Amino acid sequence: MEGFDPRTSFGYEVSQRYDDEPRGDEAETVAFLAKLAGQRSALELAVGTGRIALPLTQAGVRVDGIELSTDMVDRMREKPGGDQVDVTMGDMSRVTTGRTYGLAYLVFNTIGNLLTQEDQVRCFQNAAGHLTDDGVFVVECRVPTAPARPGHQYLDTERVGLDHVDLDAGRYDPLTQVLDLNHIRISSGGIRLSPIRLRLAHPPEFDLMARIAGLRLRERWGGWNGEPYTAASWRHISVYERADGTA
């Protein structure tokens, strides 16, 4: 996608509307993570507007964050309790908070925002470096379907309303595993484009990344409520622990 810059893709306009259409499983996400954290502190990679970090804090978990976009963090600070999350600014695959945690997590397909395999591996390594000996790293991501689309491209109708239509236009490059995706809203007020690039990977590739980072898969689920992960699952929630037997 010519001209796309991941460093500026979550700017002011995106931050202001980011929470307008929640996914609907935020409460289940928080409950799952709170149970894993227990009495230990947590680190959210790509903390964004605090959609998960703030309710997790309200559930009694101390949460720190790493975030690249100042606009997203500014939006979080405007919310009740938004000043309770300590945020380190920078690339989630590189910067460190200087602390260790019982839980690190990266949810809502955000691992795909890192557009090379090298950066995704580095992200796993960075997460591993932030874990206590018994800590775990949780990754939630959609199982890729774009590689199986005819011609590696598609146009999907996501929503049809009285005054708007939402479309997804995507084109996938099998060499780089990068999906160029544009969320399109056509309404009486005009046309709004929301472009994004994502590097797609299947769970076995993430498992290899974890091994490189000194982690191993502990468990994998098909949903936040403990649904089994099967061949029909549309996403995976993978929990990684240290591979040296200290966990």
ABEGO torsion letter per residue (X at the ends): XBGBBAAAABBAAAAAAAAABBAGAAAAAAAAAAAAAEABBBBBBGAEAGAAAAAAAAAGBBBBBBBABAAAAAAAAABBGAAABBBBBEBAAABBAGBBBABBBBBGGAAAABABAAAAAAAAAAAAAABBAABBBBBBBBBBAAAABBGGBBBBBABBBAABBBBBBBBBBAAAGBBBBBBBBBBAAEBBBBBBBBBBBBAAAAAAAAAAAGBBBABBBABAAGBBBBAABABBBBBBBBAAGAX
